[in-house]
């Protein structure tokens, strides 16, 4: 993919399902309250991170391009 991504989790929306950790174990971790956090706020673009965002049951994960802020996921309508 070649891009860098800025990954954020909306902790007010996150329900702690752990789907993100299952899809991208190197990209996400759950804290003691079962709230998801990206392991790095900025990362190389990769399919596992995108699959985690797409698979989040409450769409708590957003991915943007750093600098421009252009949405990668969820796509802007």
PAMARTI-394102 format. One record per residue: x, y, z of N, C-alpha, C, CB in turn. Coordinates in Angstrom, 1 decimal. Glycine has a CB too. Layout:
// residues N
[node [X Y Z] [X Y Z] [X Y Z] [X Y Z]]
...
//
This chain:
// residues 77
[node [0.8 -1.2 0.0] [0.0 0.0 0.0] [0.9 1.3 0.0] [-0.9 0.0 1.2]]
[node [1.9 1.3 0.8] [2.9 2.4 0.7] [2.5 3.6 1.5] [3.0 2.8 -0.6]]
[node [1.3 3.8 1.9] [0.9 5.0 2.7] [1.1 4.8 4.2] [-0.6 5.3 2.4]]
[node [1.1 5.9 4.9] [1.1 5.9 6.4] [-0.4 6.2 6.8] [2.1 6.9 7.0]]
[node [-0.8 5.6 7.8] [-2.2 5.9 8.3] [-2.1 6.3 9.8] [-3.0 4.6 8.2]]
[node [-3.1 7.2 10.1] [-3.3 7.6 11.5] [-4.6 6.9 11.9] [-3.5 9.2 11.6]]
[node [-4.4 6.1 13.0] [-5.5 5.2 13.5] [-6.0 5.7 14.8] [-5.0 3.7 13.6]]
[node [-7.3 5.8 14.9] [-7.9 6.3 16.1] [-9.1 5.4 16.5] [-8.4 7.7 16.0]]
[node [-9.3 5.2 17.8] [-10.4 4.5 18.3] [-11.2 5.4 19.2] [-10.0 3.2 19.2]]
[node [-12.5 5.5 18.9] [-13.4 6.4 19.7] [-13.8 5.5 20.9] [-14.7 6.8 18.8]]
[node [-13.2 5.8 22.0] [-13.4 5.0 23.2] [-14.8 5.2 23.8] [-12.4 5.4 24.3]]
[node [-15.5 6.3 23.4] [-16.9 6.5 23.8] [-17.9 5.5 23.0] [-17.3 7.9 23.6]]
[node [-17.4 5.0 21.9] [-18.2 4.1 21.1] [-17.7 2.6 21.3] [-18.1 4.5 19.6]]
[node [-16.4 2.4 21.5] [-15.9 1.1 21.7] [-16.6 0.3 22.7] [-14.4 1.2 22.0]]
[node [-17.0 -1.0 22.4] [-17.6 -1.9 23.3] [-16.7 -3.0 23.8] [-18.9 -2.5 22.7]]
[node [-15.5 -3.0 23.4] [-14.5 -4.0 23.9] [-14.7 -5.4 23.4] [-14.5 -4.0 25.4]]
[node [-15.2 -5.5 22.2] [-15.5 -6.8 21.6] [-14.2 -7.6 21.3] [-16.3 -6.7 20.3]]
[node [-13.1 -6.9 21.1] [-11.8 -7.5 20.8] [-11.6 -8.0 19.4] [-11.7 -8.7 21.7]]
[node [-12.6 -7.6 18.5] [-12.5 -8.0 17.1] [-11.3 -7.4 16.5] [-13.7 -7.6 16.3]]
[node [-10.9 -6.2 16.9] [-9.8 -5.5 16.3] [-8.5 -6.2 16.6] [-9.7 -4.0 16.8]]
[node [-8.4 -6.7 17.9] [-7.2 -7.4 18.3] [-7.1 -8.8 17.6] [-7.2 -7.7 19.9]]
[node [-8.3 -9.4 17.3] [-8.3 -10.6 16.6] [-7.8 -10.4 15.1] [-9.7 -11.3 16.6]]
[node [-8.3 -9.3 14.5] [-7.9 -9.1 13.1] [-6.5 -8.5 12.9] [-8.9 -8.1 12.5]]
[node [-6.1 -7.7 13.9] [-4.8 -7.0 13.8] [-4.1 -7.0 15.1] [-5.0 -5.6 13.2]]
[node [-3.6 -8.2 15.6] [-3.0 -8.3 16.9] [-1.8 -7.4 17.1] [-2.6 -9.7 17.2]]
[node [-1.1 -7.0 16.1] [0.0 -6.1 16.2] [-0.4 -4.6 16.2] [1.0 -6.4 15.1]]
[node [-1.7 -4.4 15.8] [-2.2 -3.0 15.6] [-3.0 -2.5 16.7] [-2.9 -2.9 14.4]]
[node [-3.6 -3.4 17.6] [-4.5 -3.0 18.6] [-4.2 -3.8 19.9] [-5.9 -3.1 18.2]]
[node [-4.6 -3.1 21.0] [-4.5 -3.8 22.3] [-5.8 -3.3 23.1] [-3.2 -3.5 23.1]]
[node [-6.2 -4.2 24.0] [-7.3 -3.8 24.9] [-6.7 -3.5 26.3] [-8.3 -5.0 25.1]]
[node [-7.2 -2.4 26.9] [-6.7 -2.1 28.2] [-7.5 -2.8 29.3] [-6.8 -0.5 28.5]]
[node [-7.2 -2.5 30.6] [-7.9 -3.2 31.7] [-9.4 -3.0 31.7] [-7.4 -2.7 33.0]]
[node [-9.9 -1.9 31.1] [-11.3 -1.7 31.0] [-11.9 -2.3 29.7] [-11.6 -0.2 31.1]]
[node [-11.1 -3.0 28.9] [-11.5 -3.6 27.7] [-11.8 -2.6 26.6] [-12.7 -4.5 27.8]]
[node [-11.1 -1.5 26.7] [-11.2 -0.4 25.6] [-10.0 -0.6 24.7] [-11.2 1.0 26.3]]
[node [-10.3 -0.5 23.4] [-9.3 -0.7 22.4] [-8.4 0.6 22.2] [-9.9 -1.1 21.1]]
[node [-7.1 0.3 21.9] [-6.2 1.4 21.7] [-5.3 0.9 20.5] [-5.3 1.7 22.9]]
[node [-5.0 1.8 19.6] [-4.0 1.4 18.6] [-2.6 1.3 19.2] [-3.9 2.4 17.4]]
[node [-1.8 0.3 18.8] [-0.5 0.1 19.4] [0.4 1.3 19.1] [0.2 -1.2 19.0]]
[node [0.2 1.9 17.9] [0.9 3.1 17.4] [-0.2 4.0 16.8] [2.0 2.7 16.4]]
[node [-0.2 5.3 17.1] [-1.2 6.2 16.5] [-1.0 6.4 15.0] [-1.1 7.5 17.3]]
[node [0.3 6.2 14.5] [0.5 6.3 13.1] [1.3 5.0 12.7] [1.3 7.6 12.8]]
[node [0.8 4.4 11.6] [1.4 3.1 11.2] [1.4 3.0 9.7] [0.6 1.9 11.8]]
[node [2.2 2.1 9.2] [2.2 1.8 7.8] [0.8 1.2 7.4] [3.3 0.8 7.4]]
[node [0.3 1.6 6.3] [-1.0 1.1 5.8] [-0.8 -0.4 5.6] [-1.4 1.7 4.4]]
[node [-1.8 -1.2 6.1] [-1.8 -2.6 5.9] [-3.2 -3.2 6.0] [-0.9 -3.3 7.0]]
[node [-3.4 -4.3 5.4] [-4.7 -5.0 5.3] [-5.3 -5.4 6.6] [-4.6 -6.2 4.4]]
[node [-4.4 -5.8 7.6] [-5.0 -6.2 8.9] [-5.6 -5.0 9.6] [-3.8 -6.8 9.7]]
[node [-5.0 -3.9 9.6] [-5.6 -2.7 10.2] [-6.9 -2.3 9.6] [-4.6 -1.5 10.2]]
[node [-6.9 -2.4 8.2] [-8.2 -2.1 7.5] [-9.3 -3.1 7.9] [-7.9 -2.0 6.0]]
[node [-8.9 -4.4 7.9] [-9.9 -5.4 8.3] [-10.4 -5.2 9.7] [-9.2 -6.8 8.1]]
[node [-9.5 -4.8 10.6] [-10.0 -4.5 12.0] [-11.0 -3.4 12.0] [-8.8 -4.1 12.9]]
[node [-10.7 -2.3 11.2] [-11.7 -1.2 11.2] [-13.0 -1.6 10.5] [-11.1 0.0 10.4]]
[node [-12.9 -2.3 9.4] [-14.1 -2.8 8.7] [-14.9 -3.8 9.6] [-13.8 -3.4 7.4]]
[node [-14.2 -4.6 10.4] [-14.9 -5.6 11.2] [-15.4 -5.1 12.6] [-14.0 -6.7 11.4]]
[node [-15.1 -3.9 12.9] [-15.5 -3.4 14.2] [-17.0 -3.3 14.2] [-14.9 -2.0 14.5]]
[node [-17.7 -4.0 15.2] [-19.2 -4.1 15.2] [-19.8 -2.7 15.4] [-19.6 -5.1 16.2]]
[node [-19.1 -1.8 16.0] [-19.7 -0.4 16.3] [-19.0 0.7 15.5] [-19.7 -0.2 17.8]]
[node [-18.1 0.3 14.6] [-17.4 1.3 13.8] [-16.7 2.4 14.6] [-18.4 2.0 12.8]]
[node [-16.0 1.9 15.7] [-15.3 2.8 16.6] [-13.9 3.2 16.0] [-15.2 2.2 17.9]]
[node [-13.4 2.5 15.0] [-12.1 2.7 14.5] [-12.1 3.6 13.2] [-11.4 1.4 14.2]]
[node [-11.3 4.6 13.2] [-11.2 5.5 12.0] [-9.7 5.5 11.6] [-11.7 6.9 12.3]]
[node [-9.6 5.6 10.3] [-8.2 5.6 9.7] [-8.2 6.8 8.8] [-7.9 4.3 8.9]]
[node [-7.2 7.6 8.9] [-7.0 8.8 8.1] [-5.6 8.9 7.6] [-7.4 10.1 8.9]]
[node [-5.4 9.6 6.5] [-4.0 9.9 6.0] [-3.5 11.1 6.9] [-4.0 10.2 4.5]]
[node [-2.3 10.9 7.5] [-1.7 12.0 8.2] [-1.4 13.2 7.3] [-0.4 11.5 8.9]]
[node [-1.5 14.3 7.9] [-1.2 15.5 7.1] [-2.5 16.1 6.5] [-0.2 15.3 6.0]]
[node [-3.1 15.3 5.5] [-4.3 15.8 4.8] [-5.5 15.5 5.6] [-4.4 15.2 3.5]]
[node [-5.5 14.5 6.5] [-6.7 14.1 7.2] [-7.7 13.4 6.4] [-7.3 15.3 7.8]]
[node [-7.4 13.1 5.1] [-8.3 12.4 4.3] [-8.7 11.0 4.9] [-7.7 12.2 2.8]]
[node [-10.0 10.7 4.9] [-10.5 9.5 5.4] [-10.2 8.3 4.5] [-12.0 9.6 5.6]]
[node [-9.6 7.3 5.2] [-9.5 6.0 4.5] [-10.6 5.1 4.9] [-8.1 5.3 4.9]]
[node [-11.0 5.1 6.2] [-12.1 4.3 6.7] [-12.6 5.0 8.0] [-11.8 2.9 7.0]]
[node [-13.9 5.2 8.1] [-14.9 4.9 7.1] [-14.8 5.9 6.0] [-16.3 4.9 7.7]]
[node [-15.2 5.5 4.8] [-15.1 6.4 3.6] [-16.1 7.6 3.8] [-15.3 5.7 2.3]]
[node [-15.6 8.7 3.3] [-16.5 9.9 3.4] [-17.6 9.7 2.3] [-15.7 11.2 3.2]]
[node [-18.8 10.1 2.6] [-19.9 9.9 1.7] [-19.9 11.1 0.7] [-21.2 9.9 2.4]]
//
